[in-house]
Amino acid sequence: MAEFICLFGKDSAAIVIKQPKKSPLFLRMIVLVFAMVCGLYICSVCLNQFGYVSFQSSQLVPTPLDASHSLHFVSRIHYPKPQTFNRSECGNNPVRFFAILSMQRSGSGWFETLLNSHSNVSSNGEIFSVLDRRKNISAIIQTLDRVYNLDWFTSASKNECSAAIGFKWMLNQGLLDNHKEIVDYFNRRGVSAIFLFRRNPLRRMVSVLANSYDRYAKLLNGTHKSHVHSPEEADALSRYKPVINSTSLIHDLQETGNLAAKALEHFNTTHHIVIFYEDLVTNRTTLKLVQEFLNIPVKDLSSRQVKIHRGDLSDHIKNWEDINKTLNGTEYEKFLRADY
């Protein structure tokens, strides 16, 4: 409260209002409370980022790991010495290691053919689809060592003068079950992770069900093909319209998002980037960003693969009315619309 001081002179009296002195302790308390509120807000934002993946994000998310994030700086330039051949004049050419981390039917096959069209990139396919290679962590590490030592041979191998070596790895192929050891391996060996997801998991669901059906139906002259190279083959496969379980649909979509979020949380300390299939389709500068992330010469990349399910989703789901009714009015309603 203000202090009132009365001064009496010979001829008049005056009232002086004197402001009280502000307590230094009170000011310190205000600063302390403000700092605590800011700290809690920042922590809550960080926790939310780890626990949720937004498939509507329009940006790539590169998160490099450098000396400030690790006790030991990890070099991402390697000079492998394979046991099965001699790199000869390319022995002094540096090599970078990468892994494409994704889910089945998310465009990883097409993305890998794009990377392999680069004269200096060797991506060796879905090597952990074979159970023996992932039966335990020892088998996984042994397989990884062979790949990154350039002793793994596939049709994509450009071993002598490769500037980047990698493969694609599905989340359900032992990756998350052994994530601690694999994260340690990635950080110790300097492996860069490329996460590839789909913004619209409903489209992925259509592709999964159609591909599963064709494994037995073999619609292309008695042959099963997961990927095709002509519009005629794509049209033949797209004629089959799967029935989606509308009862479990929302739960299934939630599980897909949770799986992606869990993978990003487990691998958040690695050198990684997140890209989306839809961005690869609509924005080819995404490929430029990926090449820059791998620190390889930027080139025009191409693929012979042809997209199978084109156009509106209503043309590819047999029980479209049920699906439309199930998702309308929910947070997943946006997946009903065409996104590219």
C-alpha positions as CSV (number, residue, x, y, z in Angstrom):
1,M,0.0,0.0,0.0
2,A,1.1,3.6,-0.6
3,E,2.3,5.6,2.4
4,F,0.7,9.0,3.2
5,I,3.0,11.6,4.6
6,C,1.6,14.9,5.9
7,L,3.8,17.9,5.9
8,F,2.8,21.0,7.8
9,G,4.3,24.3,7.1
10,K,3.8,27.7,8.4
11,D,1.2,28.7,5.9
12,S,-0.1,25.4,4.5
13,A,-0.1,21.7,4.8
14,A,0.7,19.2,2.0
15,I,0.1,15.5,1.5
16,V,2.8,13.5,-0.2
17,I,2.0,10.0,-1.5
18,K,5.1,7.9,-1.4
19,Q,5.2,4.7,-3.3
20,P,6.4,1.7,-1.4
21,K,9.7,0.1,-2.3
22,K,9.3,-3.2,-4.3
23,S,10.7,-6.2,-2.6
24,P,13.6,-7.8,-4.5
25,L,12.3,-11.2,-3.2
26,F,8.9,-10.5,-4.8
27,L,10.6,-9.8,-8.2
28,R,12.7,-12.9,-8.0
29,M,9.6,-15.0,-7.3
30,I,7.9,-13.6,-10.5
31,V,11.0,-14.5,-12.6
32,L,11.1,-18.0,-11.1
33,V,7.4,-18.7,-11.7
34,F,7.7,-17.5,-15.3
35,A,10.8,-19.7,-15.9
36,M,9.0,-22.7,-14.5
37,V,5.9,-22.2,-16.7
38,C,8.1,-21.9,-19.8
39,G,10.0,-25.0,-18.9
40,L,6.8,-27.1,-18.4
41,Y,5.5,-25.9,-21.8
42,I,8.7,-26.8,-23.6
43,C,8.7,-30.3,-21.9
44,S,5.1,-30.9,-22.9
45,V,5.8,-30.0,-26.5
46,C,8.7,-32.4,-26.7
47,L,6.7,-35.2,-25.2
48,N,3.9,-34.7,-27.6
49,Q,6.4,-34.9,-30.5
50,F,7.7,-38.2,-29.4
51,G,4.2,-39.7,-28.9
52,Y,2.4,-38.8,-32.1
53,V,3.1,-38.9,-35.8
54,S,1.1,-36.5,-37.9
55,F,0.5,-38.0,-41.4
56,Q,-0.7,-34.6,-42.5
57,S,2.7,-33.0,-42.0
58,S,3.8,-31.4,-45.2
59,Q,7.5,-31.2,-44.4
60,L,10.3,-33.7,-44.3
61,V,11.8,-34.1,-40.9
62,P,15.6,-34.4,-41.0
63,T,17.2,-34.9,-37.6
64,P,21.0,-35.2,-37.9
65,L,23.0,-36.7,-35.1
66,D,26.3,-34.9,-34.6
67,A,28.8,-34.4,-31.9
68,S,26.5,-32.4,-29.8
69,H,24.0,-35.3,-29.6
70,S,26.5,-38.0,-28.9
71,L,29.5,-38.6,-26.5
72,H,31.5,-39.9,-29.5
73,F,31.4,-38.3,-32.9
74,V,30.4,-40.9,-35.5
75,S,31.9,-40.6,-39.0
76,R,29.4,-41.2,-41.8
77,I,32.2,-41.8,-44.4
78,H,33.4,-45.3,-44.7
79,Y,36.1,-47.1,-46.7
80,P,34.9,-50.8,-46.7
81,K,37.4,-53.6,-47.4
82,P,35.2,-56.5,-48.7
83,Q,36.4,-60.0,-48.3
84,T,34.8,-61.3,-51.6
85,F,36.4,-58.8,-54.1
86,N,38.9,-56.0,-54.4
87,R,37.5,-52.4,-54.8
88,S,40.7,-51.7,-56.8
89,E,40.7,-48.1,-58.1
90,C,37.6,-47.3,-56.1
91,G,39.2,-48.3,-52.8
92,N,39.7,-44.6,-51.9
93,N,36.1,-43.6,-52.7
94,P,34.1,-43.0,-49.5
95,V,30.8,-45.0,-48.9
96,R,27.8,-44.0,-46.8
97,F,25.5,-46.5,-45.2
98,F,21.7,-46.2,-45.1
99,A,18.6,-48.2,-44.4
100,I,15.0,-47.6,-45.7
101,L,12.7,-48.2,-42.7
102,S,9.0,-48.7,-43.7
103,M,5.9,-50.8,-43.8
104,Q,4.7,-53.3,-46.4
105,R,2.9,-51.6,-49.3
106,S,4.1,-48.1,-48.5
107,G,5.9,-47.5,-51.7
108,S,9.3,-48.7,-50.5
109,G,9.8,-51.0,-53.5
110,W,9.2,-48.1,-56.0
111,F,11.3,-45.7,-53.9
112,E,14.2,-48.3,-53.9
113,T,14.1,-48.6,-57.7
114,L,14.4,-44.8,-57.8
115,L,17.5,-44.8,-55.6
116,N,19.0,-47.7,-57.6
117,S,18.7,-45.7,-60.8
118,H,21.4,-43.5,-59.3
119,S,24.7,-44.8,-60.7
120,N,26.4,-44.6,-57.2
121,V,23.7,-46.1,-55.0
122,S,23.1,-49.8,-54.2
123,S,20.0,-50.6,-52.2
124,N,19.8,-54.4,-51.8
125,G,16.1,-55.1,-51.3
126,E,14.1,-56.5,-48.4
127,I,16.9,-58.6,-47.0
128,F,15.2,-59.4,-43.6
129,S,12.1,-60.9,-45.3
130,V,14.1,-64.2,-44.8
131,L,13.4,-65.4,-41.2
132,D,16.8,-66.9,-40.6
133,R,18.5,-63.5,-41.1
134,R,16.5,-62.0,-38.2
135,K,16.0,-65.0,-35.9
136,N,18.1,-63.3,-33.2
137,I,20.2,-60.2,-32.8
138,S,23.4,-62.0,-33.7
139,A,22.0,-63.1,-37.1
140,I,20.8,-59.5,-37.6
141,I,24.2,-58.0,-36.9
142,Q,26.0,-60.6,-39.0
143,T,23.7,-59.7,-42.0
144,L,24.2,-56.0,-41.5
145,D,28.0,-56.4,-41.4
146,R,27.9,-58.3,-44.7
147,V,25.8,-55.6,-46.4
148,Y,27.9,-52.7,-45.2
149,N,31.1,-54.5,-45.9
150,L,29.9,-54.7,-49.6
151,D,29.9,-58.5,-49.4
152,W,26.1,-58.7,-50.1
153,F,25.4,-59.4,-53.8
154,T,22.1,-58.6,-55.5
155,S,21.1,-57.4,-59.0
156,A,21.3,-53.8,-57.5
157,S,24.9,-54.1,-56.4
158,K,27.3,-51.6,-57.8
159,N,29.9,-52.6,-55.3
160,E,33.2,-51.3,-56.6
161,C,32.3,-47.6,-56.9
162,S,29.2,-47.3,-54.8
163,A,28.9,-44.1,-52.9
164,A,25.9,-45.2,-50.7
165,I,25.0,-48.8,-49.7
166,G,21.8,-49.9,-48.0
167,F,18.6,-51.9,-48.1
168,K,14.9,-51.7,-47.0
169,W,13.7,-53.0,-43.7
170,M,10.1,-53.4,-42.7
171,L,9.1,-52.5,-39.1
172,N,7.7,-55.9,-38.4
173,Q,10.8,-57.8,-39.5
174,G,12.6,-57.8,-36.1
175,L,13.4,-54.1,-36.3
176,L,11.3,-52.9,-33.4
177,D,11.8,-56.2,-31.4
178,N,15.5,-55.5,-31.3
179,H,15.5,-51.7,-31.5
180,K,18.0,-51.0,-28.7
181,E,20.7,-53.1,-30.3
182,I,20.0,-51.9,-33.8
183,V,20.0,-48.2,-32.7
184,D,23.3,-48.8,-31.1
185,Y,24.6,-50.4,-34.3
186,F,23.3,-47.6,-36.5
187,N,25.0,-44.9,-34.3
188,R,28.2,-46.9,-33.9
189,R,28.5,-47.6,-37.6
190,G,27.1,-44.3,-38.8
191,V,24.1,-45.7,-40.6
192,S,21.5,-43.1,-41.8
193,A,17.8,-44.1,-41.5
194,I,15.3,-43.1,-44.2
195,F,11.7,-43.5,-42.8
196,L,9.1,-43.9,-45.5
197,F,5.4,-43.8,-44.5
198,R,2.1,-43.1,-46.2
199,R,0.0,-40.1,-45.2
200,N,-3.1,-42.1,-46.1
201,P,-3.0,-45.5,-44.4
202,L,-6.4,-46.4,-45.9
203,R,-4.8,-46.5,-49.3
204,R,-2.1,-48.7,-47.9
205,M,-4.7,-51.0,-46.5
206,V,-6.2,-51.4,-50.0
207,S,-2.8,-52.3,-51.4
208,V,-2.1,-54.8,-48.6
209,L,-5.4,-56.6,-49.1
210,A,-5.1,-56.7,-52.9
211,N,-1.5,-57.9,-52.8
212,S,-2.4,-60.6,-50.3
213,Y,-5.3,-61.8,-52.6
214,D,-3.1,-61.9,-55.6
215,R,-0.6,-64.2,-53.9
216,Y,-3.1,-67.0,-54.3
217,A,-5.2,-65.7,-57.2
218,K,-2.2,-64.9,-59.4
219,L,-4.2,-62.7,-61.7
220,L,-1.4,-62.0,-64.2
221,N,-1.3,-65.3,-66.3
222,G,-0.9,-67.4,-63.2
223,T,2.0,-65.3,-61.8
224,H,2.0,-63.2,-58.6
225,K,3.5,-59.8,-59.0
226,S,3.8,-57.3,-56.2
227,H,5.0,-54.6,-58.6
228,V,4.2,-54.1,-62.3
229,H,5.9,-52.3,-65.2
230,S,3.0,-51.6,-67.6
231,P,-0.4,-49.9,-67.4
232,E,-2.1,-53.1,-68.7
233,E,-0.7,-55.1,-65.8
234,A,-1.7,-52.4,-63.4
235,D,-5.3,-52.3,-64.7
236,A,-5.6,-56.1,-64.5
237,L,-4.6,-56.1,-60.8
238,S,-6.7,-53.1,-59.9
239,R,-9.9,-54.8,-61.0
240,Y,-9.9,-56.7,-57.8
241,K,-11.7,-54.7,-55.1
242,P,-11.0,-55.8,-51.5
243,V,-13.6,-55.8,-48.7
244,I,-12.3,-53.9,-45.7
245,N,-13.4,-54.8,-42.2
246,S,-15.4,-51.7,-41.2
247,T,-15.8,-53.0,-37.6
248,S,-12.1,-52.9,-36.9
249,L,-11.2,-50.2,-39.4
250,I,-10.7,-47.3,-36.9
251,H,-8.7,-49.5,-34.6
252,D,-6.5,-50.7,-37.5
253,L,-5.8,-47.1,-38.6
254,Q,-4.9,-46.2,-35.0
255,E,-2.5,-49.2,-34.8
256,T,-0.8,-48.1,-38.0
257,G,-0.2,-44.6,-36.7
258,N,1.0,-46.0,-33.3
259,L,3.5,-48.3,-35.0
260,A,5.0,-45.4,-37.0
261,A,5.2,-43.3,-33.8
262,K,6.8,-46.1,-31.9
263,A,9.5,-46.5,-34.6
264,L,10.3,-42.8,-34.6
265,E,10.5,-42.7,-30.8
266,H,12.9,-45.7,-30.7
267,F,15.1,-44.3,-33.5
268,N,15.0,-40.6,-32.5
269,T,18.7,-40.6,-31.6
270,T,19.8,-41.8,-35.0
271,H,20.7,-39.7,-38.1
272,H,17.4,-40.0,-39.9
273,I,14.9,-38.3,-42.2
274,V,11.1,-38.9,-42.6
275,I,9.5,-38.8,-46.0
276,F,6.1,-39.6,-47.3
277,Y,5.1,-41.7,-50.3
278,E,2.6,-39.0,-51.4
279,D,5.3,-36.4,-51.5
280,L,7.5,-38.6,-53.7
281,V,4.5,-38.9,-56.2
282,T,3.6,-35.2,-56.3
283,N,6.9,-33.4,-55.5
284,R,10.0,-34.7,-57.1
285,T,12.2,-32.3,-55.1
286,T,11.7,-34.8,-52.3
287,L,14.2,-37.1,-54.1
288,K,16.6,-34.2,-54.3
289,L,16.4,-33.8,-50.5
290,V,17.0,-37.5,-50.0
291,Q,20.1,-37.4,-52.1
292,E,21.3,-34.4,-50.2
293,F,20.6,-36.2,-46.9
294,L,22.8,-39.1,-48.1
295,N,25.4,-36.6,-49.3
296,I,25.6,-38.1,-52.8
297,P,25.6,-36.2,-56.2
298,V,22.1,-35.1,-57.0
299,K,20.8,-36.7,-60.2
300,D,17.4,-37.3,-62.0
301,L,16.1,-40.6,-60.8
302,S,13.6,-42.8,-62.6
303,S,11.7,-46.1,-62.2
304,R,9.9,-48.4,-64.6
305,Q,7.3,-49.4,-62.0
306,V,3.7,-48.4,-62.6
307,K,1.2,-47.5,-59.9
308,I,-1.6,-50.1,-59.5
309,H,-4.4,-48.3,-57.6
310,R,-5.0,-44.9,-59.3
311,G,-7.8,-42.5,-58.8
312,D,-10.5,-42.3,-56.1
313,L,-10.5,-44.8,-53.4
314,S,-14.2,-45.4,-54.0
315,D,-13.2,-47.2,-57.2
316,H,-11.0,-49.7,-55.3
317,I,-13.0,-50.7,-52.3
318,K,-15.9,-53.1,-52.7
319,N,-17.8,-52.1,-49.5
320,W,-17.2,-48.4,-50.0
321,E,-20.5,-47.3,-48.5
322,D,-19.7,-49.1,-45.3
323,I,-16.3,-47.5,-45.1
324,N,-17.6,-44.1,-46.0
325,K,-20.2,-44.3,-43.2
326,T,-17.6,-45.6,-40.7
327,L,-15.1,-42.8,-41.2
328,N,-17.4,-39.9,-41.8
329,G,-17.4,-37.5,-38.9
330,T,-14.2,-39.0,-37.4
331,E,-10.7,-37.7,-37.4
332,Y,-10.0,-40.3,-40.2
333,E,-12.6,-38.8,-42.6
334,K,-9.8,-37.1,-44.5
335,F,-8.5,-40.5,-45.7
336,L,-11.7,-40.9,-47.8
337,R,-10.6,-38.2,-50.2
338,A,-8.1,-38.5,-53.0
339,D,-4.7,-37.2,-51.8
340,Y,-2.7,-37.1,-55.1
